[in-house]
Amino acid sequence: MAEQTQGAVPLSAVIADAATGVALALRGEGDPYALSSILRQSDVLAPAALRVLGADALAPYAVEHRGAPVGADDEEVVRQALTAYPPGADASDISVWSYRGLVEASHAFLPGSAQHWPPPPEAAAGWVEADPWPKLSHRVSQLAALALPGLAPGLAEQLTARTDDLARGFVRAVRRRDWLQAAGLGRWLARLPDAPQTLGLDSGLAFVRQMGGGDPRVALHVVAAQRFYGRGW
């Protein structure tokens, strides 16, 4: 998705602000979370930013008893994003999976408005088995938002068979100082059942947070691993 600007505010800044708001909510800080307060309908960049964040924009609604009730404004922001940026016929597997994750999260975490959401599109998953581990790690890190509890269960089951490869990818990303990829992979490893004990995932995620936490999306991934799976403290 191409970088866009509205005056002096680039899309990347809107995404960063929204990611910070989500992370604060997952830590239980700040005001009660409302999607429409961090991505407003009046902001022309809101649908694009939501498409980039994907299911993570709804992560605070997955936390029991957290945040204000979901309102019509929140639902409208999601509907705009799903309508404005559906994956095209030539969309990458990652784009389709990301869109599918946002649809799944809408069904799961905005349950009172199910009629607003399209059915999740079919998404190819042959790459999970076929990709060599460096390419697999790159793709999986881009789908870190799908590591929310209950989302993409079929994908999670397939990834379980490649846990060791994802662990290799995590170590490689840390060594390359690619903090966003490391955080995304670490978040998936927090969800999967058999991350190698020798990996030191908790200390690894804490290190990633320390070194790359200036990037709001890195911070969000680590906070999500902590909040939902108790890893990375």
Secondary structure as GFF3:
##gff-version 3
##sequence-region A 1 233
A	DSSP	beta_strand	5	6	.	.	.	ID=ss1
A	DSSP	beta_strand	9	10	.	.	.	ID=ss2
A	DSSP	alpha_helix	11	26	.	.	.	ID=ss3
A	DSSP	alpha_helix	35	38	.	.	.	ID=ss4
A	DSSP	alpha_helix	46	53	.	.	.	ID=ss5
A	DSSP	three_ten_helix	54	62	.	.	.	ID=ss6
A	DSSP	alpha_helix	72	84	.	.	.	ID=ss7
A	DSSP	alpha_helix	93	109	.	.	.	ID=ss8
A	DSSP	three_ten_helix	111	116	.	.	.	ID=ss9
A	DSSP	alpha_helix	126	130	.	.	.	ID=ss10
A	DSSP	alpha_helix	133	142	.	.	.	ID=ss11
A	DSSP	three_ten_helix	144	147	.	.	.	ID=ss12
A	DSSP	alpha_helix	153	160	.	.	.	ID=ss13
A	DSSP	alpha_helix	163	175	.	.	.	ID=ss14
A	DSSP	alpha_helix	179	191	.	.	.	ID=ss15
A	DSSP	three_ten_helix	197	199	.	.	.	ID=ss16
A	DSSP	alpha_helix	201	212	.	.	.	ID=ss17
A	DSSP	alpha_helix	216	229	.	.	.	ID=ss18
###
